[in-house]
Amino acid sequence: MIHKLLALAGKPESLIQYVKDRPGHDRRYALSSEKILRETGWRPKVDFETGLARTIEWYRANAHGRPRAQRRVSELLRAQLREPGVGRDKIISSHR
């Protein structure tokens, strides 16, 4: 995964930093979406590689708006912590 991400982002693999495994850390995650696909009939519109490439393209194209959006999310979270009655619905509706 990280190799694909770096390649699509045009970054060198020298950015990868290997760290010691945490005790009890799973060596490998083997997930299957077969059950949900079989039971719901849902299928992705694009394959993983295409979706990853499009996501990177979107972040590049929208880099100018991220700091503003991150500030807004931080403001909303701080407001929620200050005001005990502020719930998720108010935060989401004030963000729209």
C-alpha positions as CSV (number, residue, x, y, z in Angstrom):
1,M,0.0,0.0,0.0
2,I,2.6,2.5,1.0
3,H,4.7,1.8,-2.1
4,K,1.6,2.5,-4.3
5,L,0.8,5.7,-2.4
6,L,4.4,7.0,-2.7
7,A,4.5,6.1,-6.4
8,L,1.2,7.9,-7.2
9,A,2.3,10.9,-5.1
10,G,5.7,11.0,-6.9
11,K,7.6,10.6,-3.7
12,P,10.7,8.5,-3.1
13,E,10.5,5.2,-1.1
14,S,13.3,6.6,1.0
15,L,10.5,8.3,3.0
16,I,9.4,5.0,4.4
17,Q,10.6,4.6,8.0
18,Y,10.4,1.1,9.4
19,V,9.6,0.7,13.1
20,K,9.7,-2.1,15.5
21,D,6.4,-4.0,15.9
22,R,4.3,-3.3,18.9
23,P,3.9,-6.2,21.3
24,G,0.7,-8.0,20.3
25,H,0.5,-6.2,17.0
26,D,-1.0,-8.3,14.2
27,R,1.5,-9.3,11.6
28,R,-1.0,-9.1,8.8
29,Y,-4.6,-8.0,8.3
30,A,-6.5,-10.3,6.1
31,L,-9.9,-8.8,5.3
32,S,-12.4,-9.9,2.9
33,S,-15.4,-8.0,1.5
34,E,-17.0,-11.0,-0.1
35,K,-19.8,-11.4,2.5
36,I,-21.0,-7.7,2.2
37,L,-20.7,-8.0,-1.6
38,R,-22.7,-11.2,-1.7
39,E,-25.4,-10.0,0.7
40,T,-25.9,-6.5,-0.6
41,G,-24.9,-6.8,-4.2
42,W,-22.8,-3.6,-3.8
43,R,-19.9,-3.2,-6.1
44,P,-17.3,-0.3,-6.1
45,K,-17.6,2.1,-9.1
46,V,-13.8,2.2,-9.5
47,D,-11.0,-0.2,-8.5
48,F,-8.7,0.5,-5.6
49,E,-5.8,1.8,-7.6
50,T,-8.0,4.2,-9.6
51,G,-9.7,5.4,-6.4
52,L,-6.4,6.0,-4.7
53,A,-5.0,8.0,-7.7
54,R,-8.2,10.1,-7.8
55,T,-8.0,10.7,-4.0
56,I,-4.4,12.0,-4.4
57,E,-5.4,14.2,-7.4
58,W,-8.3,15.6,-5.3
59,Y,-6.0,16.5,-2.4
60,R,-3.5,18.2,-4.7
61,A,-6.3,20.1,-6.5
62,N,-7.8,21.2,-3.2
63,A,-4.7,21.9,-1.1
64,H,-5.6,25.5,-0.8
65,G,-8.8,24.9,1.1
66,R,-7.5,22.3,3.6
67,P,-5.9,24.6,6.1
68,R,-9.2,26.6,6.3
69,A,-11.2,23.4,6.7
70,Q,-8.9,22.1,9.3
71,R,-9.2,25.4,11.3
72,R,-13.0,25.2,11.1
73,V,-13.0,21.6,12.3
74,S,-10.7,22.6,15.2
75,E,-13.0,25.6,16.1
76,L,-16.0,23.3,16.1
77,L,-14.4,20.7,18.3
78,R,-13.1,23.4,20.7
79,A,-16.7,24.8,20.9
80,Q,-18.1,21.4,21.6
81,L,-15.6,20.9,24.5
82,R,-16.5,24.3,25.9
83,E,-20.3,23.9,25.6
84,P,-21.5,20.6,27.2
85,G,-24.8,20.8,25.4
86,V,-23.3,21.1,22.0
87,G,-23.8,17.7,20.2
88,R,-22.7,16.2,17.0
89,D,-25.9,17.4,15.2
90,K,-25.1,21.1,15.9
91,I,-21.5,20.7,14.8
92,I,-22.5,19.1,11.5
93,S,-25.3,21.6,10.8
94,S,-23.1,24.5,11.5
95,H,-20.5,23.2,9.2
96,R,-22.9,23.0,6.2
